[in-house]
Amino acid sequence: RQCCIWESNHVVRLYSHSNMELVNEFQAPHSIVTAENQAHRKTLFLSTSARTLMEYDVVANHVILRKSAQMPEIQTSLTYSEEFETLFGGSISGDLSFIDPKTLVSKLTVSGHDKTITAVQPLESMGMVATASLDATVRIFDVVTSQWRNTLRGHKKGVSEVTLSSDYHLIFSAGLDRECLVWNPFVTNLVARLQGHQSPLIAVDVVPGTPQLLTADAQGYVKLWDIRSFSCIQTFQTAGSRSLVGISTSKEDKNLVSISAFDMCLFSCSVQANPTLTDEHPITCTLFNERAGSFLVISGRNCKVFDAKFGKLIKIFRNIMPHEITVACLDQRRRRFVLGDHHGNICIFNYNNGALMTTLTPHEAEVTGLSFIAHDS
C-alpha cells in the first residue's frame, strides 16, 4: 500500500504506507487536482488543472507515463473499481463519468449535482455508486439501471468525503458543517449524526476489517468511532498540525497516515502484547461453564476457552461464524453453545471441539438475544 502526495510545484511523491519511506518521485506536466493510486496494479491515475487525465506505470524506482487523455472538464475526484472495471470521475461542475481505464475515454457521463463532486465511492456489493458534493447532498447512482436512485439530504453545508462500511452496509459522509452523517444507501432517511468536531470535516474512513470509523477535521483532530453503537471511543490530534488535508488507512497493517500542509504522521494500531490473554477485537460476551470449569469468551468471529481455575487458554475456535458474533448462550447440559451474528445467522456448536452441529433458520437482521429452553421446561 502506498500514499500519493502532490504539491503545488507539480511534484508527485509516493510513500510506503507501512513506514513512510519515499518510494518514487517525479514531476507532472501540470498542477495536480486529484489522484487515484492503485499500488497492487502498479498504476497511478492523475487529474490535472489542464483537464488532462493521465495514467502512469509505477515499476520499482521508475514512473512511466502510459497514456493521457483530454477531458471535457476538470475531474475533481477519481476512484477505481475492480468490480465495475471502471475509473469513476467526478467533475468540477457536478457530473459523474464512467471512464474506461484501458483507453481513458468516458463510457457514460451523467449530470447529478449542482456543484463540484468532492468524492466518489463505489458500492460494489450493491451495484451502486455514491457521490458527495459541495451542494450539500450525497447521491446514489444505480449502475445496473444507469439511473440516480436516491438523494440523501441532511448536511447544512458541502460534503467533503463519503465512504462505505461493507460489513455493516452503511455509508458515512463528512461535512463542512462539522458533522458526519450515517446513511442506509437504500433509503433516504438519516440513520445517525456523529457530532463532536469543532471544525469542518475533511475526511472520513472505515478502518478495514474492524467496526471502527475515523473522522478528521481541518484543525487536525481525529475521532475514532464504534460503528455498532455510533459512539466516540477516542480523540487525538495529529502532531499539533492545524492544517490537515487528508487521512489514509491500510487494510494490511491498519496504520493511519495523516497528511497536512507541513508534515505527515504515521499512527500504528495497538498490537496485542500476549495473544493467549488478549484479543484484537472487543469482548462481546463471556459465559461460565460450571460443569467444564471454564470460561467461553466471545470476540469478533472467534471463541476462546479459558480454564477457570488457572486462567490458562485451552482452546481457540477461529472464524467460527461467517460474521461478527453478537450474542451467545449455553444449553442446559453445558455441552453445546449457541451463537448469533450481525447478519442474523444462528448456529449450535460442540463445546469440547467447536464442531458445528446445527444451523438454524436465520433472522433478516442482527441477532440481539438468545436463550436456550429445554424441552421439559
N, C-alpha and C positions, 0 to 999 in steps of 0.2 A: 504494500500500500504506500502511496506517495502523496505528498501535499504539493500543490501547484501555487506558486506565489508570483504575481506580476506587479511591476512598478510603472510609474509614470514615464520613465525613460525607455519603455518598450522591452526592458529586460525581464525574462521569464526564468524562474528558478524552480527546480523540482527537488524536494527534500524527502528523505526516508521518514515514514510515519512512526517508526519504532524508536529511532534515536536522533532524528532531526539532522542527520548528516546530509550535506549537499550532494545530490546525485547527478544533476545536469543543470546547465545554464546556457542560455542562448538569447539572441536579440531578435525580436519580432519586427516586422516592417512597419507596423502601425501601433497605435495605442490599443491596449487590450481592454475590452469591455467585460468579458466573462470567459471562462474556460471550463472544459469537461475533461478530466484526466481519467483514462481507463488503463491503469497500470498493468492489470492482468492481461490486457490485449496489447500492451506496449504502444498505446495510441493516445494522442493528445489533440483535442479539438479547441481551437481558439476563435473567438469572435472579436472583431476589431471595430474601431470607430469609423473606419472607411467602408463599412458594410461588407467586409471580407470575412468569409468563413474558411478556416484553414485546418488541415489535418496533418499532424506530424507523426512520424515513426520515432519512438524512443527506444533505442537499442544501445545497451551498455552505456558508454560515455558519449554517444553520438545522437543528435537530434536531426532528423531529415524531413524536410517538407515533402509530403507525398502528393498532395493536391490542394487546390484552393478554388473558391467559387465566389462570385459576387452575389450578394443577397439583395432583395428589393428594399429591406430595412435593416437597421442595426438590431442584432439579436442580443438581448439583454440577459437571457437565461438559456443555458444549454444543459440537457440531460440525456444520456444514452440509456436505452433499454434493451437488454439482451432478449427478453421475452418477445417484445414487439419488433426487434431488429430495426430500430428506428432511433434517430437522433432528434429529440424534441427541442424546438427552439421557440422561445417567447420573445416577441419583438417590442420595440420601444413604443409602438402605437397600440399594443394590446392584442396582436394577432398570434395565434398558435400555429406553428408549422411542423409538419411531419417530414423530416429530411432523410433521404436515403444516404446512409453512411458510406456507401460504395462510390457514389457519384457526387455527393453534397448538393443534390438537386431536390427541391421541395416536392414531395409527392402530393401533399394536401396542405392548404393554408385556410384557416377559418378565423373569422372575427369573433372575439369573445369578450374583451374588456375595453373599457373606455380610456384606460390609461396603461402605462407601461407594465408588462408582465415581469415580475421580480423573481419568480421561481416556478419550475415545472416538476411535478412529482408523479412518475408512472405508478399506477395502482395495478400492477401486473396480474395478480391473482384474481382481480375483479374485472379485468378487461376495460379499465378506465384510466384517465389521466386527470390529475388535479393541477390547477394553475392558481397562482397568487398574484395579486396586482396592487398597484398604488391606488386603484379605485375603491379600496377597502372591501373587496369581495374575494372569495375563493370559488372557482367554478369547476364542475366535474364534467369531463367530456367522455362520452361512451365511444370507445374505439370501434366496437362492432357495428353500431348503427351510424357512426360518424355524425352524431348529434350531441349538443350540450344537454346534459341530464339534470343537473342541479346547480343552483346558485346559492352559496352559503353566505348569509349576511349576518353580521354581528360585531364586526370591527368598526370603530368610530373613525379610524384613520387608515392609511395604507397598510398593506400586508407585505412584510419583508421576506418571509420564508414559509414553506409548507413541507411537512414530512409525514411519513407513514409508519405506523406500527403494524406490521403484517401479522404478528401474533395476536393482537387484540382488535384488528380490523378497525382501527381508528386513525384519523388524520389530525395533525396539530398545525395550527397556523400562528405564526409570530407576528404581532402587530406593532406599528409605530405608536399605538395607543397604550403601550406598556403591558398588554395582556396577551396571554397565549390561550387560544380557544381550541376546544376539543370537539370534533365532529364525527358523526357517522356518515360516510360518503353516500349512503343510500337514501338518506332523509335530509331535510333542510333544518330540522330543529337542532339547536345547540345542545351539546352533551354537558359541557362544563367550561368554566372560566378559571384559568390559573393566574392568580394575581399575586403581586408582591414586589415586582420590579419597580424602580423609581425612574427609569429611563427607557426610551424606545427600544424594543427588542430588535436585534439584528440577526439572530439565528435561533433555530430550534432543531434538535436532532435526537433520534432514538438511539440509545446505547445498544448495539447489536447483540442479540441473544439474551437480553435482560428485560425486565419490566420497568425500565428506567428511561426517563426523558431529561434532556438537557435544554435549558433556555439561557440565552446570553443577551445582555443589554449593552448599549453603547458606552456605558461607564466602566465596562469590564467586569461586571458582576455576573456570575454563572450560578444557576439554581438547578439542583438535581431533584426530580420528581418521581414519585411512585405512581405508575400508570394505573395500577389496580385501585388505588384509593384517591388519586389526584391530590396527594399531599406532598408538600415540600419536605425533603429529608436532609438537604444540605445546601448551604450557600457559601460561596467563596469568591474572592477577587483574583484576577489573573495578573500577578506580578505588579500591581499598582498602576496598571495601564488604564487610562480613561478614554481610549480611542479604539476600542475593539471593533474589528471589521468582520470577523468570522470565526467559527469553530469547526472542528472536524473530528470524527471518531473512527476507530478502526474495529472491524469485526474480529480480526485475528488476535489482537492484544488488548482491545478495549481501551487503548490510550486516547486521551483527549489532547488535541492541539488547539491552542488559542492563538489567533493572529491579530495583531494591532498594527497601527501605522509605524510603530517604532520597534517592536520586538515580537518574538514567537515564544510560546511557553509549552512545554510538554508535561502533561499530568498523567501519571500512571495509576491504574486502578490498584486497590489494595489486594495483595496476594496473601492467601491464607497461610498462616505460619505452620500449621500442622493439619494436613488433610484428614487425619484419623480423629481429630477432635472438633474441627470446624467444617463449614461448607461454604461454597461460593454463593449460594442463594439464601435468602431469609428463611428461617424455620416457619413452616406453615402450621404444623401441629406436632404434638408429642403424645404417644399412647403408652401406658404402662401395662405390660402383660405379666400379671402376678403369677400365673402358672409357669411361664417360661423364665421368670425372673429377669426380664429385660425390658428396655425401652425401645419403641419403634419411633424414629424421628423422621419426619417428612420435610423435604426441602426441594423446591424446583420439581423435577421429574424423578427424583431419587428417593430411596428409602434406606436408612441405616439402622441397624440393630445394635444396641449397646448393652453390655452386661450391667445389671442394676446394682450389683454388689461392688464391682471393681471399676466400673466406668470404662471398660475396655470395648473398643469397636469389634463386634463379632462378624457382622456381615454387611455387605453393601449391595443393594439392588439398584443398578443404574438404569436410567431412562425406562423405568418400568411402565410408565404411561405415555401416550402419544403427545400429551400437552401438560402444561404445568398443573400439578396436583393442588386442589383447593380444600378438600376435606378427606377425612379418613375415620374408620371405626373398626373395632374388632368384633368377631362373632362371639356367641355366648360361651363357647368352649375354648376360646382363645387360640384356636388352631388356624384360623384364617383372618385376613384383614381385607377390608373393602376400601377402595379408593375412588374418588370422583375428581374430574379435572375441569379446567377452564372452559373446555368446549362441550361439556355435558356427558362425557363418557363415564361409565361406571364399571369397574372390574373387581373380581374377587381373586385373591392370591393365597397361596400356601404360606403360612408364617415361617416355616422352617427353611424353605429353599427359594421362596419368592416366585414359584411357578404359577403361571396363570391358570386358574381353574374354571372361571366362568366370566363371560362378558354379558352384561345386562343391557336392556333396551336403553339407548342414550336419551338424555334430555336435549332440547334445542338450544339451551344456553348453559352457562356455568352452573355446576352443582355447588350449592351453598350449605347443604346439610345432609348428614347420613346417620341412620340409627338402625342397628340390627335387632330384629324382633324374632324370637324363637317361635317355632310352630305351636308349642304348647302354652304360649303366653296368652 
